[in-house]
Amino acid sequence: MERIRLNNDERINVPASIFGSAFPFQVEPCIYNMASYISDQYKGGYWKMYRLSNGGFYMHPDATEDLKVVCDNYFNGNLSPDAFGIAACLFAYSYLSFSENKALAELCTHQYHWLREYALEHPEAGAIMAAID
């Protein structure tokens, strides 16, 4: 599966075309909140954004060092910034799939499955799956 990094001009339009106004008001803040929740090391910053050839979307912190991740399911390990972003997005999509806004819930359900499909091909697939299990 191919991932395509969004350039500066696409960073507003692509997420808007996928999520509409829910992106800046619900989806993006939820991803950042999940990132903070699973890692005390995460302190904010610029994130790189990607669209996937299967229709998925994800983002990850623009960082060079792995992040220590501790999850409620007893996962305790390090993830690269890319794997960390995938995990944070999967947590956010899962959470938002239970939204009372049925259109957003359905969209996030699809995004979850598309991103999970990509994550299964990732070099850190085992750690990502262990973190979100």
N, CA, C and O atoms as a Tinker XYZ file with bonds, in Angstrom:
   532  protein
     1  N      0.847000   -1.174000    0.000000    73     2
     2  CA     0.000000    0.000000    0.000000    64     1     3
     3  C      0.889000    1.233000    0.000000    63     2     4     5
     4  O      1.938000    1.261000    0.643000    81     3
     5  N      0.461000    2.230000   -0.717000    73     3     6
     6  CA     1.254000    3.448000   -0.849000    64     5     7
     7  C      0.756000    4.520000    0.119000    63     6     8     9
     8  O     -0.445000    4.669000    0.342000    81     7
     9  N      1.706000    5.261000    0.686000    73     7    10
    10  CA     1.357000    6.446000    1.470000    64     9    11
    11  C      1.939000    7.645000    0.742000    63    10    12    13
    12  O      3.037000    7.587000    0.189000    81    11
    13  N      1.184000    8.724000    0.753000    73    11    14
    14  CA     1.585000    9.944000    0.061000    64    13    15
    15  C      1.605000   11.071000    1.089000    63    14    16    17
    16  O      0.581000   11.393000    1.693000    81    15
    17  N      2.785000   11.669000    1.282000    73    15    18
    18  CA     2.885000   12.766000    2.245000    64    17    19
    19  C      2.235000   14.007000    1.662000    63    18    20    21
    20  O      2.424000   14.331000    0.490000    81    19
    21  N      1.470000   14.693000    2.490000    73    19    22
    22  CA     0.805000   15.922000    2.068000    64    21    23
    23  C      1.798000   17.078000    2.124000    63    22    24    25
    24  O      2.531000   17.238000    3.100000    81    23
    25  N      1.808000   17.879000    1.063000    73    23    26
    26  CA     2.639000   19.077000    1.077000    64    25    27
    27  C      1.870000   20.188000    1.791000    63    26    28    29
    28  O      0.710000   20.008000    2.162000    81    27
    29  N      2.512000   21.320000    1.980000    73    27    30
    30  CA     1.897000   22.416000    2.738000    64    29    31
    31  C      0.566000   22.862000    2.163000    63    30    32    33
    32  O     -0.346000   23.200000    2.917000    81    31
    33  N      0.435000   22.871000    0.843000    73    31    34
    34  CA    -0.815000   23.292000    0.219000    64    33    35
    35  C     -1.937000   22.289000    0.450000    63    34    36    37
    36  O     -3.110000   22.664000    0.438000    81    35
    37  N     -1.601000   21.039000    0.657000    73    35    38
    38  CA    -2.611000   19.984000    0.827000    64    37    39
    39  C     -3.029000   19.775000    2.276000    63    38    40    41
    40  O     -4.030000   19.107000    2.532000    81    39
    41  N     -2.295000   20.325000    3.218000    73    39    42
    42  CA    -2.537000   20.061000    4.644000    64    41    43
    43  C     -3.903000   20.538000    5.133000    63    42    44    45
    44  O     -4.406000   20.035000    6.137000    81    43
    45  N     -4.498000   21.483000    4.449000    73    43    46
    46  CA    -5.840000   21.939000    4.822000    64    45    47
    47  C     -6.883000   21.236000    3.960000    63    46    48    49
    48  O     -7.890000   20.745000    4.470000    81    47
    49  N     -6.639000   21.190000    2.660000    73    47    50
    50  CA    -7.652000   20.678000    1.731000    64    49    51
    51  C     -7.896000   19.177000    1.833000    63    50    52    53
    52  O     -9.048000   18.744000    1.786000    81    51
    53  N     -6.852000   18.378000    1.971000    73    51    54
    54  CA    -7.055000   16.922000    2.006000    64    53    55
    55  C     -7.813000   16.494000    3.263000    63    54    56    57
    56  O     -8.813000   15.788000    3.141000    81    55
    57  N     -7.382000   16.890000    4.474000    73    55    58
    58  CA    -8.187000   16.518000    5.644000    64    57    59
    59  C     -9.624000   17.050000    5.570000    63    58    60    61
    60  O    -10.561000   16.383000    6.008000    81    59
    61  N     -9.791000   18.260000    5.008000    73    59    62
    62  CA   -11.139000   18.814000    4.863000    64    61    63
    63  C    -11.970000   17.992000    3.889000    63    62    64    65
    64  O    -13.170000   17.812000    4.097000    81    63
    65  N    -11.343000   17.491000    2.828000    73    63    66
    66  CA   -12.095000   16.682000    1.861000    64    65    67
    67  C    -12.492000   15.331000    2.453000    63    66    68    69
    68  O    -13.479000   14.730000    2.029000    81    67
    69  N    -11.731000   14.863000    3.421000    73    67    70
    70  CA   -12.047000   13.574000    4.062000    64    69    71
    71  C    -13.028000   13.758000    5.213000    63    70    72    73
    72  O    -14.039000   13.059000    5.286000    81    71
    73  N    -12.736000   14.688000    6.106000    73    71    74
    74  CA   -13.485000   14.819000    7.361000    64    73    75
    75  C    -14.395000   16.041000    7.420000    63    74    76    77
    76  O    -15.208000   16.151000    8.338000    81    75
    77  N    -14.282000   16.953000    6.474000    73    75    78
    78  CA   -15.055000   18.189000    6.537000    64    77    79
    79  C    -14.621000   19.020000    7.732000    63    78    80    81
    80  O    -13.459000   18.985000    8.138000    81    79
    81  N    -15.555000   19.760000    8.286000    73    79    82
    82  CA   -15.236000   20.633000    9.419000    64    81    83
    83  C    -14.947000   19.854000   10.695000    63    82    84    85
    84  O    -14.482000   20.428000   11.680000    81    83
    85  N    -15.216000   18.558000   10.686000    73    83    86
    86  CA   -14.911000   17.743000   11.871000    64    85    87
    87  C    -13.408000   17.635000   12.101000    63    86    88    89
    88  O    -12.976000   17.400000   13.230000    81    87
    89  N    -12.595000   17.804000   11.040000    73    87    90
    90  CA   -11.160000   17.630000   11.234000    64    89    91
    91  C    -10.582000   18.617000   12.231000    63    90    92    93
    92  O    -10.003000   18.185000   13.228000    81    91
    93  N    -10.711000   19.931000   12.013000    73    91    94
    94  CA   -10.073000   20.844000   12.969000    64    93    95
    95  C    -10.772000   20.919000   14.322000    63    94    96    97
    96  O    -10.158000   21.310000   15.315000    81    95
    97  N    -12.045000   20.549000   14.369000    73    95    98
    98  CA   -12.800000   20.698000   15.612000    64    97    99
    99  C    -12.912000   19.423000   16.436000    63    98   100   101
   100  O    -13.098000   19.493000   17.651000    81    99
   101  N    -12.803000   18.251000   15.797000    73    99   102
   102  CA   -12.970000   17.005000   16.541000    64   101   103
   103  C    -11.831000   16.018000   16.290000    63   102   104   105
   104  O    -11.229000   15.515000   17.239000    81   103
   105  N    -11.537000   15.741000   15.043000    73   103   106
   106  CA   -10.589000   14.677000   14.721000    64   105   107
   107  C     -9.169000   15.047000   15.145000    63   106   108   109
   108  O     -8.533000   14.309000   15.898000    81   107
   109  N     -8.678000   16.169000   14.669000    73   107   110
   110  CA    -7.305000   16.567000   14.984000    64   109   111
   111  C     -7.091000   16.732000   16.490000    63   110   112   113
   112  O     -6.105000   16.210000   17.010000    81   111
   113  N     -7.971000   17.434000   17.216000    73   111   114
   114  CA    -7.776000   17.525000   18.668000    64   113   115
   115  C     -7.814000   16.158000   19.362000    63   114   116   117
   116  O     -7.090000   15.930000   20.330000    81   115
   117  N     -8.649000   15.266000   18.867000    73   115   118
   118  CA    -8.729000   13.934000   19.458000    64   117   119
   119  C     -7.414000   13.179000   19.257000    63   118   120   121
   120  O     -6.947000   12.498000   20.170000    81   119
   121  N     -6.821000   13.294000   18.083000    73   119   122
   122  CA    -5.525000   12.649000   17.823000    64   121   123
   123  C     -4.473000   13.199000   18.779000    63   122   124   125
   124  O     -3.715000   12.428000   19.367000    81   123
   125  N     -4.412000   14.513000   18.942000    73   123   126
   126  CA    -3.437000   15.116000   19.852000    64   125   127
   127  C     -3.683000   14.681000   21.300000    63   126   128   129
   128  O     -2.738000   14.422000   22.045000    81   127
   129  N     -4.949000   14.603000   21.690000    73   127   130
   130  CA    -5.274000   14.161000   23.052000    64   129   131
   131  C     -4.859000   12.713000   23.274000    63   130   132   133
   132  O     -4.325000   12.369000   24.328000    81   131
   133  N     -5.104000   11.868000   22.282000    73   131   134
   134  CA    -4.691000   10.463000   22.407000    64   133   135
   135  C     -3.174000   10.366000   22.487000    63   134   136   137
   136  O     -2.644000    9.561000   23.253000    81   135
   137  N     -2.476000   11.173000   21.708000    73   135   138
   138  CA    -1.010000   11.174000   21.748000    64   137   139
   139  C     -0.517000   11.534000   23.148000    63   138   140   141
   140  O      0.390000   10.891000   23.675000    81   139
   141  N     -1.110000   12.551000   23.740000    73   139   142
   142  CA    -0.727000   12.949000   25.096000    64   141   143
   143  C     -1.072000   11.877000   26.116000    63   142   144   145
   144  O     -0.343000   11.675000   27.088000    81   143
   145  N     -2.178000   11.198000   25.892000    73   143   146
   146  CA    -2.643000   10.177000   26.834000    64   145   147
   147  C     -1.725000    8.957000   26.845000    63   146   148   149
   148  O     -1.477000    8.378000   27.903000    81   147
   149  N     -1.222000    8.566000   25.679000    73   147   150
   150  CA    -0.417000    7.337000   25.619000    64   149   151
   151  C      1.081000    7.583000   25.818000    63   150   152   153
   152  O      1.842000    6.627000   25.967000    81   151
   153  N      1.516000    8.843000   25.824000    73   151   154
   154  CA     2.938000    9.116000   26.026000    64   153   155
   155  C      3.149000   10.406000   26.799000    63   154   156   157
   156  O      2.727000   11.478000   26.368000    81   155
   157  N      3.798000   10.292000   27.935000    73   155   158
   158  CA     4.175000   11.473000   28.707000    64   157   159
   159  C      5.260000   12.272000   27.993000    63   158   160   161
   160  O      5.438000   13.460000   28.264000    81   159
   161  N      5.984000   11.626000   27.082000    73   159   162
   162  CA     7.042000   12.305000   26.336000    64   161   163
   163  C      6.493000   13.249000   25.271000    63   162   164   165
   164  O      7.166000   14.204000   24.882000    81   163
   165  N      5.282000   12.988000   24.798000    73   163   166
   166  CA     4.714000   13.827000   23.735000    64   165   167
   167  C      4.342000   15.190000   24.310000    63   166   168   169
   168  O      3.571000   15.289000   25.265000    81   167
   169  N      4.897000   16.229000   23.715000    73   167   170
   170  CA     4.656000   17.598000   24.194000    64   169   171
   171  C      4.140000   18.526000   23.106000    63   170   172   173
   172  O      4.245000   19.746000   23.238000    81   171
   173  N      3.583000   17.973000   22.033000    73   171   174
   174  CA     3.058000   18.802000   20.961000    64   173   175
   175  C      4.081000   19.025000   19.872000    63   174   176   177
   176  O      5.174000   18.459000   19.906000    81   175
   177  N      3.723000   19.850000   18.909000    73   175   178
   178  CA     4.625000   20.168000   17.813000    64   177   179
   179  C      3.997000   19.914000   16.458000    63   178   180   181
   180  O      2.818000   19.576000   16.347000    81   179
   181  N      4.805000   20.085000   15.441000    73   179   182
   182  CA     4.379000   19.915000   14.047000    64   181   183
   183  C      4.184000   18.430000   13.735000    63   182   184   185
   184  O      4.970000   17.592000   14.179000    81   183
   185  N      3.147000   18.107000   12.979000    73   183   186
   186  CA     2.885000   16.732000   12.558000    64   185   187
   187  C      2.912000   16.645000   11.039000    63   186   188   189
   188  O      2.421000   17.542000   10.354000    81   187
   189  N      3.481000   15.572000   10.516000    73   187   190
   190  CA     3.436000   15.265000    9.092000    64   189   191
   191  C      2.126000   14.533000    8.823000    63   190   192   193
   192  O      1.660000   13.752000    9.653000    81   191
   193  N      1.534000   14.792000    7.656000    73   191   194
   194  CA     0.246000   14.197000    7.294000    64   193   195
   195  C      0.390000   13.365000    6.027000    63   194   196   197
   196  O      1.164000   13.693000    5.127000    81   195
   197  N     -0.384000   12.273000    5.981000    73   195   198
   198  CA    -0.326000   11.347000    4.846000    64   197   199
   199  C     -1.727000   10.893000    4.458000    63   198   200   201
   200  O     -2.613000   10.747000    5.300000    81   199
   201  N     -1.898000   10.676000    3.165000    73   199   202
   202  CA    -3.080000    9.957000    2.703000    64   201   203
   203  C     -2.588000    8.616000    2.198000    63   202   204   205
   204  O     -1.456000    8.496000    1.731000    81   203
   205  N     -3.431000    7.620000    2.291000    73   203   206
   206  CA    -3.076000    6.260000    1.898000    64   205   207
   207  C     -3.810000    5.895000    0.620000    63   206   208   209
   208  O     -4.899000    6.401000    0.351000    81   207
   209  N     -3.215000    5.028000   -0.152000    73   207   210
   210  CA    -3.808000    4.645000   -1.437000    64   209   211
   211  C     -5.139000    3.917000   -1.276000    63   210   212   213
   212  O     -5.894000    3.810000   -2.243000    81   211
   213  N     -5.446000    3.417000   -0.089000    73   211   214
   214  CA    -6.730000    2.752000    0.141000    64   213   215
   215  C     -7.813000    3.708000    0.646000    63   214   216   217
   216  O     -8.927000    3.278000    0.943000    81   215
   217  N     -7.492000    5.005000    0.745000    73   215   218
   218  CA    -8.465000    5.992000    1.221000    64   217   219
   219  C     -8.203000    6.470000    2.630000    63   218   220   221
   220  O     -8.865000    7.395000    3.102000    81   219
   221  N     -7.250000    5.860000    3.312000    73   219   222
   222  CA    -6.963000    6.225000    4.690000    64   221   223
   223  C     -6.169000    7.513000    4.823000    63   222   224   225
   224  O     -5.638000    8.050000    3.851000    81   223
   225  N     -6.108000    7.986000    6.047000    73   223   226
   226  CA    -5.382000    9.214000    6.394000    64   225   227
   227  C     -4.761000    9.003000    7.762000    63   226   228   229
   228  O     -5.384000    8.428000    8.655000    81   227
   229  N     -3.525000    9.473000    7.922000    73   227   230
   230  CA    -2.933000    9.518000    9.257000    64   229   231
   231  C     -1.874000   10.605000    9.320000    63   230   232   233
   232  O     -1.499000   11.196000    8.307000    81   231
   233  N     -1.409000   10.850000   10.514000    73   231   234
   234  CA    -0.408000   11.876000   10.749000    64   233   235
   235  C      0.493000   11.420000   11.888000    63   234   236   237
   236  O      0.106000   10.582000   12.702000    81   235
   237  N      1.696000   11.980000   11.938000    73   235   238
   238  CA     2.606000   11.645000   13.030000    64   237   239
   239  C      3.483000   12.837000   13.362000    63   238   240   241
   240  O      3.710000   13.707000   12.520000    81   239
   241  N      3.978000   12.873000   14.599000    73   239   242
   242  CA     4.843000   13.993000   14.996000    64   241   243
   243  C      6.105000   14.039000   14.136000    63   242   244   245
   244  O      6.665000   13.006000   13.769000    81   243
   245  N      6.532000   15.242000   13.829000    73   243   246
   246  CA     7.780000   15.448000   13.100000    64   245   247
   247  C      8.905000   15.403000   14.128000    63   246   248   249
   248  O      9.388000   16.435000   14.594000    81   247
   249  N      9.308000   14.187000   14.466000    73   247   250
   250  CA    10.322000   13.976000   15.492000    64   249   251
   251  C     11.322000   12.946000   14.985000    63   250   252   253
   252  O     11.067000   12.259000   13.996000    81   251
   253  N     12.429000   12.843000   15.645000    73   251   254
   254  CA    13.453000   11.884000   15.237000    64   253   255
   255  C     13.637000   10.763000   16.253000    63   254   256   257
   256  O     14.180000    9.711000   15.916000    81   255
   257  N     13.201000   10.969000   17.469000    73   255   258
   258  CA    13.408000    9.984000   18.532000    64   257   259
   259  C     12.128000    9.194000   18.804000    63   258   260   261
   260  O     11.019000    9.710000   18.669000    81   259
   261  N     12.311000    7.928000   19.189000    73   259   262
   262  CA    11.180000    7.103000   19.586000    64   261   263
   263  C     10.505000    7.717000   20.807000    63   262   264   265
   264  O     11.120000    8.454000   21.578000    81   263
   265  N      9.221000    7.391000   20.961000    73   263   266
   266  CA     8.462000    7.860000   22.122000    64   265   267
   267  C      8.107000    6.673000   23.000000    63   266   268   269
   268  O      7.737000    5.609000   22.504000    81   267
   269  N      8.221000    6.860000   24.290000    73   267   270
   270  CA     7.820000    5.854000   25.267000    64   269   271
   271  C      6.298000    5.881000   25.346000    63   270   272   273
   272  O      5.691000    6.927000   25.573000    81   271
   273  N      5.696000    4.714000   25.154000    73   271   274
   274  CA     4.243000    4.607000   25.123000    64   273   275
   275  C      3.794000    3.644000   26.214000    63   274   276   277
   276  O      4.332000    2.546000   26.349000    81   275
   277  N      2.798000    4.072000   26.992000    73   275   278
   278  CA     2.197000    3.235000   28.020000    64   277   279
   279  C      0.690000    3.311000   27.817000    63   278   280   281
   280  O      0.102000    4.391000   27.845000    81   279
   281  N      0.071000    2.146000   27.611000    73   279   282
   282  CA    -1.369000    2.099000   27.332000    64   281   283
   283  C     -2.115000    1.372000   28.441000    63   282   284   285
   284  O     -1.520000    0.622000   29.215000    81   283
   285  N     -3.410000    1.598000   28.512000    73   283   286
   286  CA    -4.249000    0.972000   29.524000    64   285   287
   287  C     -4.283000   -0.552000   29.412000    63   286   288   289
   288  O     -4.648000   -1.235000   30.369000    81   287
   289  N     -3.908000   -1.084000   28.260000    73   287   290
   290  CA    -3.934000   -2.542000   28.054000    64   289   291
   291  C     -2.627000   -3.192000   28.502000    63   290   292   293
   292  O     -2.374000   -4.356000   28.191000    81   291
   293  N     -1.804000   -2.454000   29.222000    73   291   294
   294  CA    -0.519000   -2.905000   29.759000    64   293   295
   295  C      0.595000   -2.926000   28.725000    63   294   296   297
   296  O      1.673000   -3.453000   29.000000    81   295
   297  N      0.362000   -2.365000   27.540000    73   295   298
   298  CA     1.471000   -2.198000   26.609000    64   297   299
   299  C      2.403000   -1.142000   27.179000    63   298   300   301
   300  O      1.963000   -0.092000   27.647000    81   299
   301  N      3.687000   -1.434000   27.133000    73   299   302
   302  CA     4.704000   -0.514000   27.620000    64   301   303
   303  C      5.914000   -0.699000   26.714000    63   302   304   305
   304  O      6.616000   -1.706000   26.808000    81   303
   305  N      6.160000    0.272000   25.838000    73   303   306
   306  CA     7.268000    0.137000   24.904000    64   305   307
   307  C      7.533000    1.421000   24.162000    63   306   308   309
   308  O      6.897000    2.445000   24.412000    81   307
   309  N      8.466000    1.359000   23.257000    73   307   310
   310  CA     8.843000    2.517000   22.449000    64   309   311
   311  C      8.306000    2.360000   21.035000    63   310   312   313
   312  O      8.318000    1.266000   20.471000    81   311
   313  N      7.835000    3.464000   20.471000    73   311   314
   314  CA     7.384000    3.495000   19.083000    64   313   315
   315  C      8.099000    4.632000   18.366000    63   314   316   317
   316  O      8.323000    5.698000   18.938000    81   315
   317  N      8.454000    4.392000   17.114000    73   315   318
   318  CA     8.994000    5.471000   16.284000    64   317   319
   319  C      7.911000    6.536000   16.136000    63   318   320   321
   320  O      6.735000    6.247000   16.359000    81   319
   321  N      8.282000    7.757000   15.767000    73   319   322
   322  CA     7.258000    8.787000   15.562000    64   321   323
   323  C      6.163000    8.342000   14.576000    63   322   324   325
   324  O      4.986000    8.639000   14.780000    81   323
   325  N      6.558000    7.631000   13.511000    73   323   326
   326  CA     5.584000    7.167000   12.531000    64   325   327
   327  C      4.614000    6.168000   13.157000    63   326   328   329
   328  O      3.400000    6.313000   13.017000    81   327
   329  N      5.137000    5.166000   13.839000    73   327   330
   330  CA     4.285000    4.163000   14.487000    64   329   331
   331  C      3.443000    4.796000   15.595000    63   330   332   333
   332  O      2.288000    4.419000   15.795000    81   331
   333  N      4.015000    5.746000   16.305000    73   331   334
   334  CA     3.289000    6.462000   17.356000    64   333   335
   335  C      2.088000    7.194000   16.770000    63   334   336   337
   336  O      0.989000    7.138000   17.321000    81   335
   337  N      2.300000    7.882000   15.651000    73   335   338
   338  CA     1.199000    8.589000   14.999000    64   337   339
   339  C      0.116000    7.636000   14.534000    63   338   340   341
   340  O     -1.072000    7.925000   14.679000    81   339
   341  N      0.514000    6.507000   13.979000    73   339   342
   342  CA    -0.466000    5.502000   13.560000    64   341   343
   343  C     -1.287000    5.057000   14.761000    63   342   344   345
   344  O     -2.514000    4.998000   14.684000    81   343
   345  N     -0.627000    4.745000   15.864000    73   343   346
   346  CA    -1.343000    4.302000   17.061000    64   345   347
   347  C     -2.280000    5.393000   17.580000    63   346   348   349
   348  O     -3.432000    5.114000   17.909000    81   347
   349  N     -1.794000    6.627000   17.653000    73   347   350
   350  CA    -2.631000    7.732000   18.141000    64   349   351
   351  C     -3.851000    7.928000   17.240000    63   350   352   353
   352  O     -4.957000    8.155000   17.731000    81   351
   353  N     -3.652000    7.841000   15.928000    73   351   354
   354  CA    -4.776000    7.982000   14.993000    64   353   355
   355  C     -5.755000    6.822000   15.139000    63   354   356   357
   356  O     -6.968000    7.030000   15.115000    81   355
   357  N     -5.242000    5.607000   15.290000    73   355   358
   358  CA    -6.136000    4.457000   15.469000    64   357   359
   359  C     -6.953000    4.602000   16.749000    63   358   360   361
   360  O     -8.152000    4.323000   16.748000    81   359
   361  N     -6.325000    5.032000   17.836000    73   359   362
   362  CA    -7.070000    5.276000   19.077000    64   361   363
   363  C     -8.141000    6.339000   18.859000    63   362   364   365
   364  O     -9.277000    6.175000   19.304000    81   363
   365  N     -7.789000    7.424000   18.182000    73   363   366
   366  CA    -8.742000    8.516000   17.948000    64   365   367
   367  C     -9.899000    8.043000   17.063000    63   366   368   369
   368  O    -11.060000    8.320000   17.361000    81   367
   369  N     -9.586000    7.333000   15.981000    73   367   370
   370  CA   -10.649000    6.845000   15.092000    64   369   371
   371  C    -11.572000    5.882000   15.828000    63   370   372   373
   372  O    -12.790000    5.930000   15.653000    81   371
   373  N    -11.001000    5.017000   16.642000    73   371   374
   374  CA   -11.830000    4.093000   17.414000    64   373   375
   375  C    -12.757000    4.866000   18.348000    63   374   376   377
   376  O    -13.959000    4.605000   18.394000    81   375
   377  N    -12.198000    5.809000   19.085000    73   375   378
   378  CA   -12.994000    6.622000   20.001000    64   377   379
   379  C    -14.110000    7.355000   19.259000    63   378   380   381
   380  O    -15.263000    7.336000   19.690000    81   379
   381  N    -13.768000    7.995000   18.149000    73   379   382
   382  CA   -14.748000    8.779000   17.401000    64   381   383
   383  C    -15.761000    7.910000   16.664000    63   382   384   385
   384  O    -16.806000    8.407000   16.246000    81   383
   385  N    -15.473000    6.637000   16.502000    73   383   386
   386  CA   -16.432000    5.739000   15.840000    64   385   387
   387  C    -17.680000    5.524000   16.706000    63   386   388   389
   388  O    -18.682000    4.986000   16.235000    81   387
   389  N    -17.612000    5.944000   17.964000    73   387   390
   390  CA   -18.768000    5.851000   18.858000    64   389   391
   391  C    -19.469000    7.201000   19.023000    63   390   392   393
   392  O    -20.299000    7.366000   19.916000    81   391
   393  N    -19.136000    8.159000   18.166000    73   391   394
   394  CA   -19.720000    9.490000   18.221000    64   393   395
   395  C    -21.234000    9.437000   17.998000    63   394   396   397
   396  O    -21.734000    8.577000   17.273000    81   395
   397  N    -21.943000   10.351000   18.620000    73   395   398
   398  CA   -23.382000   10.465000   18.370000    64   397   399
   399  C    -23.648000   10.993000   16.969000    63   398   400   401
   400  O    -24.734000   10.798000   16.423000    81   399
   401  N    -22.661000   11.659000   16.387000    73   399   402
   402  CA   -22.746000   12.102000   15.000000    64   401   403
   403  C    -22.504000   10.869000   14.129000    63   402   404   405
   404  O    -21.361000   10.451000   13.943000    81   403
   405  N    -23.564000   10.300000   13.607000    73   403   406
   406  CA   -23.479000    9.011000   12.898000    64   405   407
   407  C    -22.594000    9.089000   11.656000    63   406   408   409
   408  O    -21.901000    8.123000   11.335000    81   407
   409  N    -22.606000   10.205000   10.962000    73   407   410
   410  CA   -21.766000   10.342000    9.766000    64   409   411
   411  C    -20.290000   10.321000   10.158000    63   410   412   413
   412  O    -19.479000    9.666000    9.502000    81   411
   413  N    -19.943000   11.036000   11.225000    73   411   414
   414  CA   -18.565000   11.034000   11.698000    64   413   415
   415  C    -18.184000    9.656000   12.217000    63   414   416   417
   416  O    -17.080000    9.176000   11.959000    81   415
   417  N    -19.086000    9.023000   12.940000    73   415   418
   418  CA   -18.810000    7.685000   13.470000    64   417   419
   419  C    -18.519000    6.696000   12.337000    63   418   420   421
   420  O    -17.574000    5.913000   12.424000    81   419
   421  N    -19.320000    6.733000   11.291000    73   419   422
   422  CA   -19.117000    5.828000   10.158000    64   421   423
   423  C    -17.804000    6.139000    9.438000    63   422   424   425
   424  O    -17.058000    5.229000    9.078000    81   423
   425  N    -17.532000    7.407000    9.235000    73   423   426
   426  CA   -16.294000    7.811000    8.582000    64   425   427
   427  C    -15.079000    7.351000    9.380000    63   426   428   429
   428  O    -14.128000    6.821000    8.805000    81   427
   429  N    -15.100000    7.545000   10.684000    73   427   430
   430  CA   -13.976000    7.142000   11.522000    64   429   431
   431  C    -13.837000    5.626000   11.594000    63   430   432   433
   432  O    -12.728000    5.114000   11.745000    81   431
   433  N    -14.935000    4.915000   11.488000    73   431   434
   434  CA   -14.861000    3.456000   11.417000    64   433   435
   435  C    -14.108000    3.041000   10.160000    63   434   436   437
   436  O    -13.235000    2.174000   10.211000    81   435
   437  N    -14.441000    3.654000    9.042000    73   435   438
   438  CA   -13.730000    3.342000    7.790000    64   437   439
   439  C    -12.259000    3.726000    7.896000    63   438   440   441
   440  O    -11.383000    2.954000    7.503000    81   439
   441  N    -11.985000    4.921000    8.427000    73   439   442
   442  CA   -10.607000    5.365000    8.558000    64   441   443
   443  C     -9.810000    4.412000    9.454000    63   442   444   445
   444  O     -8.649000    4.112000    9.175000    81   443
   445  N    -10.438000    3.945000   10.520000    73   443   446
   446  CA    -9.772000    2.992000   11.412000    64   445   447
   447  C     -9.345000    1.747000   10.637000    63   446   448   449
   448  O     -8.195000    1.320000   10.737000    81   447
   449  N    -10.247000    1.173000    9.881000    73   447   450
   450  CA    -9.944000   -0.073000    9.163000    64   449   451
   451  C     -8.924000    0.146000    8.049000    63   450   452   453
   452  O     -8.069000   -0.710000    7.820000    81   451
   453  N     -9.003000    1.275000    7.358000    73   451   454
   454  CA    -8.027000    1.563000    6.302000    64   453   455
   455  C     -6.635000    1.772000    6.895000    63   454   456   457
   456  O     -5.642000    1.290000    6.349000    81   455
   457  N     -6.570000    2.492000    8.012000    73   455   458
   458  CA    -5.273000    2.717000    8.637000    64   457   459
   459  C     -4.736000    1.433000    9.262000    63   458   460   461
   460  O     -3.532000    1.181000    9.206000    81   459
   461  N     -5.591000    0.630000    9.846000    73   459   462
   462  CA    -5.156000   -0.650000   10.416000    64   461   463
   463  C     -4.584000   -1.550000    9.325000    63   462   464   465
   464  O     -3.580000   -2.230000    9.534000    81   463
   465  N     -5.222000   -1.548000    8.177000    73   463   466
   466  CA    -4.719000   -2.331000    7.044000    64   465   467
   467  C     -3.291000   -1.892000    6.696000    63   466   468   469
   468  O     -2.415000   -2.724000    6.460000    81   467
   469  N     -3.076000   -0.587000    6.668000    73   467   470
   470  CA    -1.732000   -0.062000    6.406000    64   469   471
   471  C     -0.780000   -0.440000    7.546000    63   470   472   473
   472  O      0.354000   -0.848000    7.299000    81   471
   473  N     -1.236000   -0.306000    8.774000    73   471   474
   474  CA    -0.394000   -0.584000    9.939000    64   473   475
   475  C      0.099000   -2.030000    9.955000    63   474   476   477
   476  O      1.198000   -2.308000   10.433000    81   475
   477  N     -0.708000   -2.942000    9.436000    73   475   478
   478  CA    -0.309000   -4.350000    9.412000    64   477   479
   479  C      0.886000   -4.593000    8.491000    63   478   480   481
   480  O      1.562000   -5.615000    8.611000    81   479
   481  N      1.148000   -3.666000    7.578000    73   479   482
   482  CA     2.307000   -3.762000    6.685000    64   481   483
   483  C      3.515000   -2.997000    7.227000    63   482   484   485
   484  O      4.600000   -3.071000    6.649000    81   483
   485  N      3.343000   -2.277000    8.310000    73   483   486
   486  CA     4.392000   -1.415000    8.864000    64   485   487
   487  C      5.481000   -2.266000    9.523000    63   486   488   489
   488  O      5.178000   -3.318000   10.085000    81   487
   489  N      6.744000   -1.829000    9.462000    73   487   490
   490  CA     7.818000   -2.561000   10.136000    64   489   491
   491  C      7.576000   -2.755000   11.641000    63   490   492   493
   492  O      8.080000   -3.712000   12.229000    81   491
   493  N      6.816000   -1.863000   12.257000    73   491   494
   494  CA     6.506000   -1.966000   13.690000    64   493   495
   495  C      5.087000   -2.470000   13.927000    63   494   496   497
   496  O      4.472000   -2.143000   14.942000    81   495
   497  N      4.567000   -3.262000   12.996000    73   495   498
   498  CA     3.180000   -3.742000   13.089000    64   497   499
   499  C      2.897000   -4.422000   14.420000    63   498   500   501
   500  O      1.855000   -4.173000   15.026000    81   499
   501  N      3.795000   -5.268000   14.881000    73   499   502
   502  CA     3.574000   -5.985000   16.134000    64   501   503
   503  C      3.403000   -5.045000   17.306000    63   502   504   505
   504  O      2.502000   -5.231000   18.124000    81   503
   505  N      4.248000   -4.044000   17.399000    73   503   506
   506  CA     4.165000   -3.080000   18.512000    64   505   507
   507  C      2.917000   -2.209000   18.389000    63   506   508   509
   508  O      2.266000   -1.913000   19.391000    81   507
   509  N      2.581000   -1.796000   17.166000    73   507   510
   510  CA     1.371000   -0.977000   16.985000    64   509   511
   511  C      0.146000   -1.773000   17.412000    63   510   512   513
   512  O     -0.701000   -1.268000   18.148000    81   511
   513  N      0.052000   -3.017000   16.951000    73   511   514
   514  CA    -1.105000   -3.844000   17.294000    64   513   515
   515  C     -1.158000   -4.118000   18.787000    63   514   516   517
   516  O     -2.241000   -4.141000   19.372000    81   515
   517  N     -0.002000   -4.327000   19.415000    73   515   518
   518  CA     0.022000   -4.553000   20.862000    64   517   519
   519  C     -0.435000   -3.301000   21.613000    63   518   520   521
   520  O     -1.118000   -3.399000   22.633000    81   519
   521  N     -0.061000   -2.142000   21.114000    73   519   522
   522  CA    -0.456000   -0.892000   21.782000    64   521   523
   523  C     -1.959000   -0.647000   21.680000    63   522   524   525
   524  O     -2.573000   -0.164000   22.631000    81   523
   525  N     -2.551000   -0.974000   20.546000    73   523   526
   526  CA    -3.977000   -0.650000   20.369000    64   525   527
   527  C     -4.897000   -1.788000   20.764000    63   526   528   529
   528  O     -6.114000   -1.602000   20.799000    81   527
   529  N     -4.363000   -2.952000   21.062000    73   527   530
   530  CA    -5.185000   -4.127000   21.391000    64   529   531
   531  C     -5.954000   -3.920000   22.665000    63   530   532
   532  O     -6.696000   -4.807000   23.089000    81   531
